[in-house]
Amino acid sequence: MERQEVADKLTGFLRKALAKKEAEIKPDVAMADLGLNSSGRLELFTMIEDEYDLMMDEDEQDAIICLNDAITYVMSKVS
């Protein structure tokens, strides 16, 4: 699986989970700074788990701050 493919998929997931749909998503900006609230984080992680057949524990979720973190996490689990 290519990193860009994962990046595109997760960017779409993040856009769906954001309260502010018009936010400019940059890979290294904290998701909270983009307007991702706690219910949005839950929605995002659920989409990631469903798409890639993963089970993320709380520590793994807490370690994901920005989109790049999520991409790196998924790549480490599916590669």
C-alpha positions in Angstrom: 0.0 0.0 0.0 1.4 3.4 -1.0 1.8 6.2 1.5 0.0 8.7 -0.8 -3.0 6.3 -1.1 -3.3 6.1 2.7 -2.8 9.9 3.0 -5.6 10.6 0.5 -8.0 8.1 2.3 -7.2 9.5 5.8 -7.6 13.1 4.5 -11.1 12.2 3.3 -11.9 10.6 6.7 -10.6 13.7 8.6 -12.6 16.0 6.4 -15.8 14.0 7.2 -15.0 14.1 11.0 -14.2 17.8 11.2 -16.8 20.2 12.6 -15.4 22.9 10.3 -15.6 21.3 6.9 -13.8 24.2 5.2 -10.6 23.8 7.2 -7.4 23.6 5.2 -5.9 20.2 6.1 -2.1 20.1 6.3 -0.4 16.9 7.3 1.7 18.4 10.1 -1.0 20.6 11.8 -2.6 19.2 15.0 -6.1 17.9 14.3 -7.4 19.8 17.3 -6.2 23.0 15.6 -8.2 22.1 12.6 -11.3 21.9 14.7 -11.5 18.1 15.4 -13.4 17.7 18.7 -13.7 14.5 20.8 -16.7 13.1 18.9 -14.9 13.8 15.6 -11.8 12.0 16.9 -14.0 9.0 17.8 -15.6 9.1 14.3 -12.1 9.4 12.6 -10.6 6.5 14.6 -13.7 4.3 13.9 -13.4 5.0 10.1 -9.7 4.1 10.3 -10.4 0.9 12.2 -13.2 -0.1 9.8 -11.2 0.7 6.6 -8.0 -1.1 7.7 -9.4 -3.8 10.0 -7.6 -2.5 13.0 -8.3 -2.2 16.7 -6.6 0.9 18.1 -6.1 1.1 21.9 -6.3 4.3 23.8 -2.6 4.9 23.9 -2.4 4.5 20.1 -5.2 7.0 19.7 -3.6 9.5 22.1 -0.4 9.3 20.1 -2.1 10.5 16.9 -1.9 14.3 17.0 -1.7 15.2 13.3 -2.6 13.6 10.0 1.0 12.5 9.5 0.8 10.6 12.8 -2.3 8.8 11.5 -0.6 8.0 8.2 2.5 6.6 9.9 0.3 4.5 12.2 -1.7 3.0 9.4 1.4 2.3 7.3 3.1 0.5 10.2 0.1 -1.7 10.7 -0.8 -2.6 7.1 2.7 -2.9 5.6 
